[in-house]
Amino acid sequence: MYQDKPRDGVRHPDRWVALLRIAVGLWFLRGGFRKVTLFFWGGFLPLPAATDRWIGFMPKKVAEFAAGNPITWYKEFLEGTVVHNPKIFGFFTAWGEFSVGVGLTLGLLTVLAGLIGLLMMVSYFLASAWMGFGPQGFHLLLIACMILFMGSRAGRVWGLDRILLKRRPKLRSISLLS
């Protein structure tokens, strides 16, 4: 087995991928945690929501991204749809980041978390790629990480996906999402 021969290559590559998964998950969790809150509907039923601060800030940032964006169809989408619906897109970005962070950090439904993260990073890349190498490289790196996590099923090492699969090995939906 390749893991028993340290001179032939990297020892335990699955553990290194898991470590990267946890680090990226913590980064997403940190970003999302500041943007999420609970709204108490009727004064008692807690429902997820985005913070007022994020809902107020997000349209300004999106308008900045759209201002010089050379991708015409995406610029029109940002200016015509996202900027005019800050509560909807604020909710999805805030809770998207938070859920990706939880999923990757805990290794819980890692393929689903990676897919949500991939969609978000492609969207962020399309919005900010024209701004220079920094945003391009950052988002491309996170896109590559999400593909790596999904393809390697990274939650099966040091994650709750492993426990779910052991307890419910015949449940196909868990197998596909973890």
N, C-alpha and C positions, 0 to 999 in steps of 0.2 A: 504494500500500500504506500502511496507517495508520501503520506504524512509521517511515515516511520523513517524516512531517509532525508534528514535535514540538509545534507550536502548536495542533494540533487535539486533543490529549489526551496521555495517558501514553505515553512512549516505551518500547517493548519490554515490554508487560505480562507476557508469558510469562516473561521473566527475573525480574521482581519476584515472580511466583508461585513460581518456582524458588528464589529467595532465601528466601522464607517457608518453603517445603518443607524446605530445608536447616536453617534455624533451628529449626523444630519437630522435625525429625528429631534434631538434636543434643540438644534438650531430652529427648526420649524415650530416646535413647541413654544420656545421663547418668543418668537415673532407673533404667533397666533394668540398666546395667552394674554397679551396686552390689548388685543382687539376684540375679545369675546366677553360676553356678559350673559346674564339670565334676565329675562323679562317676566314679571309675574302677572299673567293674564287673569283678570278678575281679582287680582290681589292675592291669589294663592297658587295658581298653576304655573310652575316655572317652565318657560320656553326659551330656547336658545335665541340669542340676538347678537348683533354687533354693537360695540360701544358707540355712543354719540360722537366721541372724539374721532374714531375711525371713519364713521359715516360722513363727518364734516371734512376730514382731510383727504380721503380717497379721491373724490372728484377733481380736486386741485392737482393731485399727483398724476392722475390719468390724463387730464388736459395737458399737463406738461409733457407727458410721454407722447401724446397725439400731435402736439404742435408741429414738430418737424418730421414726423414719421413718413418715410417714403413709400411704405406699403399702403397703397390707397384704400383698398377694401378694409384693412384692419384699422386704419385711421378713421374711416367713416363709422366703423363699428364702435370704436372708443368714443368718438365725439357725439354720435347720434344715439347710442344706446346706453353705454356704461355711464357716461357723465350724467345723463338724465334720470338714471335709476340707481342712485347711491345706496338706498336701503337694501335693495335686492343684491347688488353686486358686492356691497360691503359685507352683507351676511355671508355670501358664498366665499369670499376671499378670507374673511376672518375665521370662519368655522372650517374652511378647507385647510388652511394652514394649521389650525389647532388639531384637526383630526389626522392629518398627515403626520404631525409631530407625535401624537399619541400612538398611532399605528406603528410608525418606524421605531420609536423609542422602546416600546414594549414588545415589538415583534408580533403585533396582533393584526391579522388580516393584512399582511405585508404587501401582497400583490395589489389589493384594493387601494391601500394607502399609497403605494408607488404609482398606481395609475392616476389617482387624483393629483398627486404631486407632479407627475409628468404633464398632465393637462394644464396645471397651473403654471409650470415652468415654461412650457411652450408659449402660453399666452403672455407671460411676462417677457419672454424673449422677443416675441413679435412686437410688443409694445416698446421695448427699450433698446433693442439691438442697434438702432441707428445712432444711439448716444455715445458710442465708443467701445473700445476693447474691453473695458472693465465689466459693464453689464453683459456684453456678449459672452465673455469667458465664464463669468459667474453662472449665468443661466445655462449655458451649454454644459458646464461641469455638473450642475444639479440634474439636468436632463439625463446625462450619462449615468449618474448615480441611481436615478429612478429606474432606468432600464436595467442596470446591474442588479438592483434589489429585487425587481420582478423576475428577471431571468434566473437568478440564483436561488430564488425562494429564501431570501436572507433571514426571514423570521423563524426559520426552522432551527437556527442555531442561536442560543441564548434568547429565545423569544417564546411568547405564548402560543405561536402557531404550532410549535412542536407538541405542546401539551394538548391543544385542540385536536391535532391529528391522532395522537395516541388514544384519546378518549372517544373519538368519533371517526375511526378510520374509514368507514363506509359512506360518510356524508360527503357527497361529491362537491357541494358548494363550498365547504370549508377547504377542501383540497384545491379547488380552483383559485380561491382568494387568499390562501396562505402560503 
